[in-house]
Amino acid sequence: MSTADELEKLQALKDKGTLSEEEFKKAKESLLARDRPAGEKIMDAVDTFSSDVNRWSMFIHLSQFCAYLVPALGIVVPIVMWQMKKNDPTVDKHGRIVTNWILTVVILGLVSYLLCFVLIGFVLLGLLLVLVVLYPIIGGIKANNGEVWKYPFSLQIFRVEDDEDKPSTQDETPTKFC
């Protein structure tokens, strides 16, 4: 049975009084939702999930732990999540912070590895391993509370604008000196 036939049956039930206006609308939406392409359904699910910006931002931080399942996922998943909701300023800030941290870890990891030949690298690698676990947890907790937390010692490759860096929107008149 085609969608058009099912819509006609719903209309007939509504006209007979079997279905109320509200029941008709719900049944029609359900029927039309089945025929949508899979891509639209996925985006609707993402939009529903992303209604909570704090939770989305928290998952960007915590998605770095995907590296423990498959190493590349710890880099790819946070960046993909950031790009999906980049249009939201809060999510964009958190995405930039996490991407800066990922790049910092890669650079510091390479430098620490090279410094292992002079033994100091082992200490630096140990410290880096502690921070790789600690910082995403702190960032995720703060993001869930609605706070933006820049990872200390992180390189600022992608600029993260602080609220105090923004120009004032108030009309300020210059002070005249006589």
C-alpha positions, 0 to 999 in steps of 0.5 A: 500500500502506498503512502498516498493510499494510507493518507487517504484512509487516515483522512476518511477515518478523520472525516467519519469522526473515528480519529480526532484532529490530534490523532490524525496529525500524529498518525500523518506525521508518523506515516510521513516520517517512515518515508524520509531518507535515512540521512534526514532521520539521522540528522533529526536524531542528531538535532534532538540529541544536540538540543543540550549544548552542554551535553554535546560539549561534554561528549566532545571532551570525553570522545578523546577516550575513543583512542583507547578503543582504536587510536585514530578514533581519539583524534577523528571522533572529537573533530567530527563531533565539533564539525557537526555542531560548529555553528553553535558558539559554545560547541565551537569553543569546546571543539577548538579547545579539544582540537588544540589539545589533541595537536599539543599532545601529538607534538609533545609526544613526539618531542618527549619520545625524542628526548627519551634518548637523554632520559628526560623524555621518560618523565615527560611521557609519564606526565603527558600520559597523566594529563591525557587522562585528566584534562578530558575528564576535567573539561567534560565535567566543566562543559556539562556545567556550562563552563569553558575550560582551556586546557593548561599548557595547550598550544593555541593553534585554533584561536579560542575567543574569551568573553572578555576578548570580544569588543564591547557592544555598548556605545562608548563615547570617547573621553575628551581631554581639555 
